[in-house]
Amino acid sequence: MTQHAEKEIVDFTMLCDKKGNLNPEAIGYARKPIIDCNLSGHFLRKKKWNYWCVYGEEILFSVTVCHFDYAALCSIYFLEYESQRFYEKTVTIPLGIGSKLKMPTKVLEPLRFSNNEVKLDITHYQNQTFLNISSNNFDNETLQTELIIQHPKDDDTLNVVIPWNRQTFQFTAKHHTLPTSGFVRIGNRIFNFNVEDCFTVLDFGRGVWPREVTWNWGMASQRNRDKRIGLNFGGKWTDGTGMTENAVFVNGHMTKIHEDVIFSYDRSNLMKPWYVTTKFTDQVVLTFHPFFERVSETNAKLVKSEIHQMVGYYSGQVKLDNGETLFIQQMLGCIEEHIAKW
């Protein structure tokens, strides 16, 4: 069998039952963020994160806010494509104490993080997210970010519940091709964003994870010729669950890919081309050529994490649910390997 029988969820559903275990009714995927992540219990096993990746014309800008029960974390980075100037600032707060950080249970709810290093305020109003960040020390300069991220109300989004078992499971939301305007100011340099050419990807995750995990994630959101195109592919972590996080978006319409994809790459040299292909068919045949590697490592004895996130270009083709073939050339995006013991 090449395809998984993935159930489409169309009604508002709670992720967990009263005991904090997986609600079987939540297993499936939805085109709208209608899953409420009412996580409880499972002390030290819960993982919650909101990750925003903004593709500007000159820079890639990203912010992540996580809560892993034993620590809260805020990470901000930017990459200037041409000069490859890169800087990442990470603030870690043991047990999240004093950060007043409350991770929302729904995808488009407000989020605030504040300490003496960084202030972050994300609010959502009338199909728009307002992302404001300030820091007095970002690569020895000041950082100010004011971005307006649009969520076109007719667009599909990818919202999937991955079941390992009743005690370990993950809700993942990947929202693509979100038109973005505003600015990022670093020191006295201002990088402007416009809705025609600049797009944000939102990765919202809530779940109870196994102790050790490896995943691949490939994604892109760009205007390609006259279309808004989003790509989302996941590997390894969903294998054997009967669910995937694989989808392609064209002008807001999602083609859900009900088949595992394989990421092929050289672990000894991640700057070599990567290949993303569907396991049994030729529905997805993509090559990714990196031009930059971001490495993020944590080694705190009990907790280890190693992320290699590559920035580069996708080329290839994907077959859509209407029978058409989508051809992709030189599409800016990211691909990563993440190995965690957490």
WOJO-V498403 format. One record per helix or strand. SS is the DSSP state (alpha for helix, beta for strand). FROM is the first residue (numbers start at 1). TO is the last residue. If there is no record, write none. Layout:
# WOJO-V498403
ss:SS from:FROM to:TO
ss:SS from:FROM to:TO
This chain:
# WOJO-V498403
ss:beta from:8 to:8
ss:beta from:13 to:14
ss:beta from:16 to:16
ss:beta from:22 to:22
ss:alpha from:24 to:26
ss:beta from:28 to:30
ss:beta from:35 to:36
ss:beta from:46 to:55
ss:beta from:59 to:67
ss:beta from:71 to:80
ss:beta from:86 to:94
ss:beta from:111 to:114
ss:beta from:119 to:125
ss:beta from:128 to:138
ss:beta from:141 to:150
ss:beta from:158 to:163
ss:beta from:169 to:186
ss:beta from:189 to:193
ss:beta from:199 to:208
ss:beta from:212 to:224
ss:beta from:227 to:235
ss:beta from:247 to:250
ss:beta from:253 to:256
ss:beta from:261 to:264
ss:beta from:274 to:278
ss:beta from:284 to:300
ss:beta from:303 to:319
ss:beta from:325 to:341
